Amino acid sequence: MRDPENIRALSKLDIQWMGMIFYPPSPRYLLKEKPDNFPFSILHSPLKKVGVFVNATQEEMMEAASRFRLDYLQLHGNESPDSCYALQKRGYSIIKVFSVASAADIEKTKEYEGRADYFLFDTKCSEYGGSGKQFDWSVLNTYQGNTPFLLSGGIHPGSAEAIRNFQHPKLAGIDLNSGFEIAPAMKDISLLSSFIQEIKK
């Protein structure tokens, strides 16, 4: 998210977190449109703010967390368990992303246990970030860790029934992104509102 009006409308929905992208190559990069005139009014949103990073240095992440009042750091690159733990020890809440295509990818979470507050399972693709495609959620039946996780990867308006039917004791939430966008970093508020009502039935 980066548009103040879009964020204000989003804040009225029954959601808890919003993402802010700190990866310059991304079309959703927070400072892509207003690097020198950032609308700091968006920081007053009641939603928890998640900063999304890809292989950034700890210094870069800590500076962004302070400047943009981030509640969580979402690490989408090749960050090591030690890097995650170092940030945790500094007081930051960590979401570590895992790209998933098979049960073998779930195995990688084991070395991150106790090193992240949440895991996020996304669809494996060649680029960092979303592919807009859904992976086979049944592979998550092999996940037996203690860390709660967020479900991501190709969720769209037609996914409501599948989400209602998906059950896992460690499922903590779902990530709604490109499937609900009008344009990069601009959400379709009406579509999101209808979808949220649908999955809560």
N, C-alpha and C positions, 0 to 999 in steps of 0.2 A: 504494500500500500504506500501511496505517496501523495495522493490528491486530497486536500483538506475537506472538500465537500463530500467526496466519496467516503472518506473515513467517518465524517459526522453521521452520514446515513447508515453506514455499517455499524456504528456504535449503538444504534437503536435495536439491532437484532439480538437474538438470544445466542450470542457467541462470547467467547472469553479472551481469545488471543488474536493478534494480527501480525503479519510478517512484514519486515522491512529489509529489502535486499541490499547488501553491502558488497556486491560482487560486480565490478564495473562492466564486464562483458555482457551482463544480463540486460535484456530490454526492460526489465523491471527495476533496474538499479535506482536506488533512492534519490541520488543526486544527479540523475541523467538530465532532467529538464531544468532544474533550478539550483545548480551547484553553488552559486554565489548569493542566492536569495532564498534559502530554504524556509518554508513556511512552518516555523517552530510551533505554531498554534496546534498542529496535529499531535504534538506530544502530550496535550492535555486530555486526550481520549481516555475514557475509563478502561479501555481494553488493555490487557497485558501486551507488551511489545516484545516481539521476537526478532532479533537481528540475525540475518542469515549470512554466513561467511563461507568462503571457499579458500582453504589454505592461507588464511591471513595470519599475520604475526600476532602474538599475544598483545603486544603494544598497540597494534591497530585495533584489535577487538576491544581492549580496555578503554581506549580513547573514544571509540564509537559508543560503547556502553554508557560512558559518562555523559557524552555530549547529547545523546538521543534518548537517555533515560530508559535503556533496555532492561527488560525483566529476565530475558533468556537469551543465550547465545546458541544458535543452531549451526552446527559445524557440518558442512556438506562436502568437505574435501577428504584429504588423506591424513587427517589429524590423528595422532597416536593416542593410546590410552593415557600416557604420561602427560601429554599436552592438555587433555581434557581434565585430568586430575589437578594439574597445576592451576587451571582456571577455577576449578571448584574450590581449591584451597584459598583462593583470593576472594571467594564469596560469590562467584557467578554461578547461576543455574544453567546447566548444559543439556542441550538436545543433540544427540549424535545421530547422524543420518547413515543408513545402510541401504545400498542399492541391492535389490533382491530379484533374482531370477529362479533360484532353486534353494533347497534346504541347506546346501553348502554355504550359501551366503549368510544364513542365520547363525551358523557356527561362529562367525567372526564376532558376534556380540559378546561372547564369553569373556574375552580379555578386557572388555569395557565395563563389565559389571562393577558397580561401585565407583565408576569413573564418569558417569553421566546420570542426570536426573530422569531423562526420558530418552528412549530410542525413537527414531522415525524410520519406518520402512517404506521405501520408494521403489519405483520401477527401475531396473538396471537399464542404462542406455549409454551411448558413447560420450555424451556431454554431461557436464555438471548441470544439475537442475532437472526439471520435469520433462518427460517425453510426451505427456498427455495420454499415455497408455497404461493400462492396468496390468499388474502382474497377477499370478495365480495365488490368491490369498490362502489357499489350502496349505501352502508350504509353511505358513505361520503356525500350523498345528505342531510343528517341531520345536517352536520356541518355548522353552521352559525356564527362562531366566526370571530374575526378581525385579528387573527394571520395567516399569510401565512403558507402553509404546503408543505412538500415534500412527495411524494408517494413512498413507498417501499413495499417489500414483494413479493418475487417470480417472479420478472420481469426477463424475459429471451428473447432470440432472436426472439421468436414467439409472443412477446407481442406488437410489433410495432403498429399494427392496433388498438388494444384495447386502447393504450395510445393516439393515434391520435383522437380516438372517445370519450375519457374521457374529460369532461369539468367541471371546477369548478372555480369560480372567485378568489379563494384563492390558487389555485395550483401554486406553485413557482418552482417546479423542480421534477426530478425523481432520485431515488437512484438505481444505477446499481452495483450489487455485485456478488453473487455466480453464477448467471446464465451466467456470462461472464468470469469465471475463468478457467485457465488451471490447477491450483493448488491453495490452500489457499494463498491469498495475491498476486497472480500472474494473471494479466488480459490478456485475449486474445485480443490484440490490433486490429487485423484485424476484429474480430467479433464486437468489440465495434464501430469501424469506420463505418462498414456497417450498424449497427443498428442505429447509430446517423443520418446517411444520410437518412435512411428509415423513421424515425419518423419526420424528418423535411420536408418531401415531402408535 
